[in-house]
């Protein structure tokens, strides 16, 4: 039984669905407690079962009531293990798991801010599980530094990329053309993609700043920067970005295109991808998905991206899979983008091959599934991982 507030877009939500699918393939039953959302159909296709549940509440009394209800449901469904992926429902799930005597697992998906003792206590539930899954070594370090969680209770499992979905050979020309048309690109124009929800910590301002510098130096000819992401209610921030674009004389050069559903085609339609976060990404799946598609990546050098993007001078030029730049540094971003856009075609191809190979070896969805099932096996003394591998091969 997994519990998560919603089933809308996001890494935690997708992970819940993917692991539900892995449990089902391995012969188990996968139940997800959630309010639901746009990914409900994906959960059904994966073989998971949605039980509608007010998992998003932060009301202390409701959290306690939810704990008793989760315990009742765990007994009703015969749940052998409870896995929480968010803080508020994790408190309910922890209480329920202890009451009914089943193992409790958490996945620490985010670099949660801690602004005081109360917030620190609230966040600490994610480190109170029998086993804690961290989605990167960066995240594992946070958990240990903040809560003193011993290494024998921590498991690092990177977010997985679906190598079949993010496969350049699987993307039709029609899908790419459809996106280019939706973005208003003319023949010969190159797109630089910044895929992230519209919020200040994702670094859209730095991307606009880099565009201004590139335009001033005459290096934006035939290049369009695409800011792809929902405002999610932050209309004032979206308007501020439009104002920055207008003030910089970048209308038509930097474009806000809203949510993009077909991300594999988006990367295929782009000459480069940018991860410009100015606060640490706990993992940052955009960087790995872009690399799986052979789309060169520029990312900021904080949080987990240094684990997923190999950059000079840490590696040689012939080993690099992208570029890392300081957060919020428009000048460094513009310089990296200049180098990327001027890279000879054969070097772009070689980097694309290295990038896809490394993602396949270290950050694949299959790897995430098998490692997560191994955590369940460790607590339950089962063989879900072996069953999954056998069923996947057949």
N, C-alpha and C positions, 0 to 999 in steps of 0.2 A: 504494500500500500504506500503510494507516494502522496504527498500533500503539497500544494502550491496555490497561491491566491487566485491566479487567473491563467487562462490558456490563450493569451494573446501573443504577439510576436516577442521574442526575446530568447536569450541563450538558456536560461533556466527552464523556461517553458518547453523549448525544443528538446532539451535534454530529458525532461520528464517523459515526453512522448517517445523519444528514441529508446530510452531504457524500458519503458512499458513494452515496446515492440520486441526488445531483446529478451525480456522475461517470457513473453508469449512464445517466441520462437524456441526458447529453451524448455517449454512445456509447462510453464507456470501460469498463474493468473495475475494480471496486472490491473490494479484499481487505482485511480487517481481521484483524490478529493480536491475539488476546485469549484469556483464559481463558473468556470467555463470561459469561452471566448472564441475568437476566430479560428483557433487551431483544433476545435473539437473534432472536425471531420478527420483531421490527420491522426488524432488519437484512435479514432474508430478504425481507420485503415490499418494502423499499427497493431491492432488487436487488443488495445487497452480499453478499460471500462471507466467512463466518467460517472462519478457520484457527486451530484451538485451539493456544494458545501460552502458555508460562509467563511472560507479560510482566510479572507483578507482582513478580518477585523483586528483592531488593535485595542479594543476595549478590554480591560483586565477581567471584568466579570464574564464577558462573552468568551474570552480566551479560556477561562476556567470551565465554563459550560461546554465549550467545544472539546475540551479534554475528555470529559465524561462521554460525550457523543462519539468521539473517535475511538475510545475504548470499547464502547458498545458495538460500533461498526467493525472493529478489528475482530471481536469475537464472532459477530454475525457472519463475516466473510471468511473467517478462518485465516486471518492475515498472520503470516509467520514473521514479518519484519515491517517496520514503518520507516520511511525515508522522507525527511523534510528538506525543502529547498528554499525556504524563506523564513525570516525570523519570527514574525508574529505566530504563524501556524506551527512553527517549530516548538514554541512553548507548550502549546496544546498537545502536540504529538509526543513531546518528551514525557509529560505527565501521564498521557495515555499508555505509552509504551511501558513505563515503569509499573503502572497499575496492573496491566494485563500480562506483564512478564515476557515481552517480546523484544528482540534487539532493536536498537534505534540508531539510524544513520542520518547524517546531515551532509549536504554538499554546500561548501562555502563558495558561493558564486560571485560575490562582489567584494570590493575593498571598502567595506562599510565605514563611513565616517564615525568618529567617536569624539563628541564635543563635551562630554562630561560623564560623571559617574553613572547617571541614570541610563544614558545611551550605551555606555560600556556594558552595563549589566544586561540591558535589552539585547545587545549584539551577542553576548557571551553564550547564549543558548546554542549557537551554531558550533560551539566548541565543546559541548557537553555530551555529545553522542558517544556510543560505544566505539564507533569508528567515524572519523571526520574525513570526508573527501575534499581536497583542495583542488581547484581547477588549474593551478599553476604552482611552480615552485615559489613564485613571488607571493601568492596567496598563502601557501603553507608557512612561509616566513612570518607573515602578518599574524597568523593564528598562534604560532609559537611565541612571538614577541609579546603579543597582547595578553595571552591567557596562560602561557607556560604549558601548553598542550604537549605532552611527550610525543616523541617521534613515532613510538610504536602504536599510537592511536591515530596517526595521520597517514593518508594515502594520497599521493598526487596523481590525478587523472585529468589530463588535458582535454579540453573541449574537442569533440571529434568532427571532422569534415566528411560529409558523404561524397566519397570519391567518384561515385557513379553520377550523382547529380552535378557535381562540380568537375565535369570532364569536358575539356574543350572540344573533343570529338563528338560529344553528344548534343552540342548546341547548333541548331539549324541556322542557316543564313537568314531565314525569315524572322526568327526571334530577335536576332541582332538588328536587322533592319527596322523591325517594329519599335524597338527601344530608341534607336537613333532618330527615327521619325518623331516619336513622342517627345524627345529632348530637343527637337528642332535643329538637328545637326545637318549641315550641308555636306555634299560629297567632298572628301578630302580633309574635313575637319577632324581633329583628334580630341577625344574626350578624356579628361582627367576626373576621376570619380572620387567623391568624398561621401561614403555611405554611412550615415549616422543620424539618429533622431536629433531634432533641432533643440539643443540645450547647450549652454555656454561651455560646459566642461568638455564637450566633444571637439571644440577648437575650430569652429567655422570661421571665427574672426581671424585666426592665423592664416587660414586658407585664403580669405579675401585679401589680407595684407600681403601675402606672397604673390597673389595675382597682380596687385598694384605695382609691386616691385618689378615683376616680369614685364608688365606692360610698359613701364617707364624705360626699361632697357631694350624694348623692341623684340622680346622673346616670346610673345604670346600670339604671334601670327598663326592662324589656323588652329588654335587651341581653345577649347571651351571647358571651363570647370563646372562640374555638375555636383550640386549639393543635394543629395538624395536622402530624404527622411521626413517623417511626420513631425509637426509641431507639438502634437499631443497636448493641446491646450495652451501652449506657450506662444500665443499669438503676438504678444508684445515683443518677444525675442525675435520671432520671424520678421516682424516689421523693422526691428533694429538692424537685422541683416540686410534687408532690402535697402535701408537708408545707407548703410556702409557701401553697398554695391553702387548705389547712385552717386554717392559722394566721391567714389573712386573712379567714376566714369567707366564702370565695368558692366553696364547693362548689356545683356546679350552675350557677355563673355563669362560671367559667373551666373549660373541659373539655379533657382530653387525649383525642384521638380516633384517634390512630395515623396510619398512612399513608393518604393519600387519592389514589386512582388517577385519578379524574375531576376534574382541576383546573379545566377550563373551567366545569363545573357548580358546582364549589366557589365560584368567584368570582361566578358568577351568583346563587348562593344567599346571598351575603354583602353587607352594606351597606358594608363597608370591608375593606381588606387592610392589614396591617402588615408592614414589613420592619424588624426591630428590632436588626439586627446591631450588636454592640459592637466588632467588628474589621472592617476594610475588606472589602467585597465587591469582588472583581475585576470582576464585572459585576452579578450579582444578577438573574436572569431573572424572578423572581417579580414584581418591580415592573413590568416591561414586559408580562408576561402579564396581570396584573390590569388594567392600563390598556387593553390591547387588548379586554378584556371590559367596559370602562366601569365598573370597580369602583374607587372612589376609594382612593388609596394614601397612607399615611404611611410614610416611610422615614427612616433615619438618614443624616446628612449627611457620611458618610465613604466613601471608596472611590469606586465608580462610580455609585451612585444619583443624585448631583447631575447626572450626564449624562443620566439617563433620566427623572427626575422634576423638573418645573419648579415652583418654589415661590416664594411671596413671601418676602423683598422683592426677590429677584433678577429676578423678572418681576412684571408687574401682576396683580391679582386675576383679570382677564379672560383672562390668558394661562396661569395656573397649571394644572398637571395633577395636583397633589397637594400634600403638605406634607413638609418636611424638618425633622428635629429632631436635637438632639445625642444621641450614643450613650449608652445607660445612664441617660438622664434621664427617670425615670418621671413627674415633674411636667410636663415639656415634652410628653411623649407623651400624658398625660391631657388637657392643654389642647388639643392638636391634634385628639385624638379627639372632644372636646366640640364643637369648631368644626365638625368634619366631620359629626357626628351631628345637629347643629342646622341644617345647611345646607338652605335651601329646595329643594324638589324640582326646580324649574326650573334652579337653579344646579348641582345634581348632574348633571342631564341635559346642561347645557352643558359642564361639565367632562368628562363621559364622552365627548362628541363630540370635544372637543379632544384628549383623551388617545388615543383610538383612531386619530384622524387622524395624530397625530404618530408613534405606533408604526408605523403602516402605511408612513409616508414614510421613517422613519429606522432602524427596528429590525425589519424583517420578515425572515422566514426566506428569502424569495426574494432579498433583498438580501445576506444572509450567504452564500448559495450562489453567487451570481454573483461576488461579490468574492473568495471563496476560489478559485473556478475561474480567476479572473483572475490570482491569484498563481501557480497552476500553469502557466497560459499564459505568464506572464512568464519562468519558469524553463525551460519545455519548448519554447517557440516554437510552441505549439499554438493551437487556437481552440475550446477546450472551452466557454468562456463563450458564444460565439456559437451553438455547437451546442445548448447547454442552452436558451438563449432561444428558438431556433427550435423545438425540440421541445416546450417548455412552451406555446408559442402554438398549436401544431397540435392 
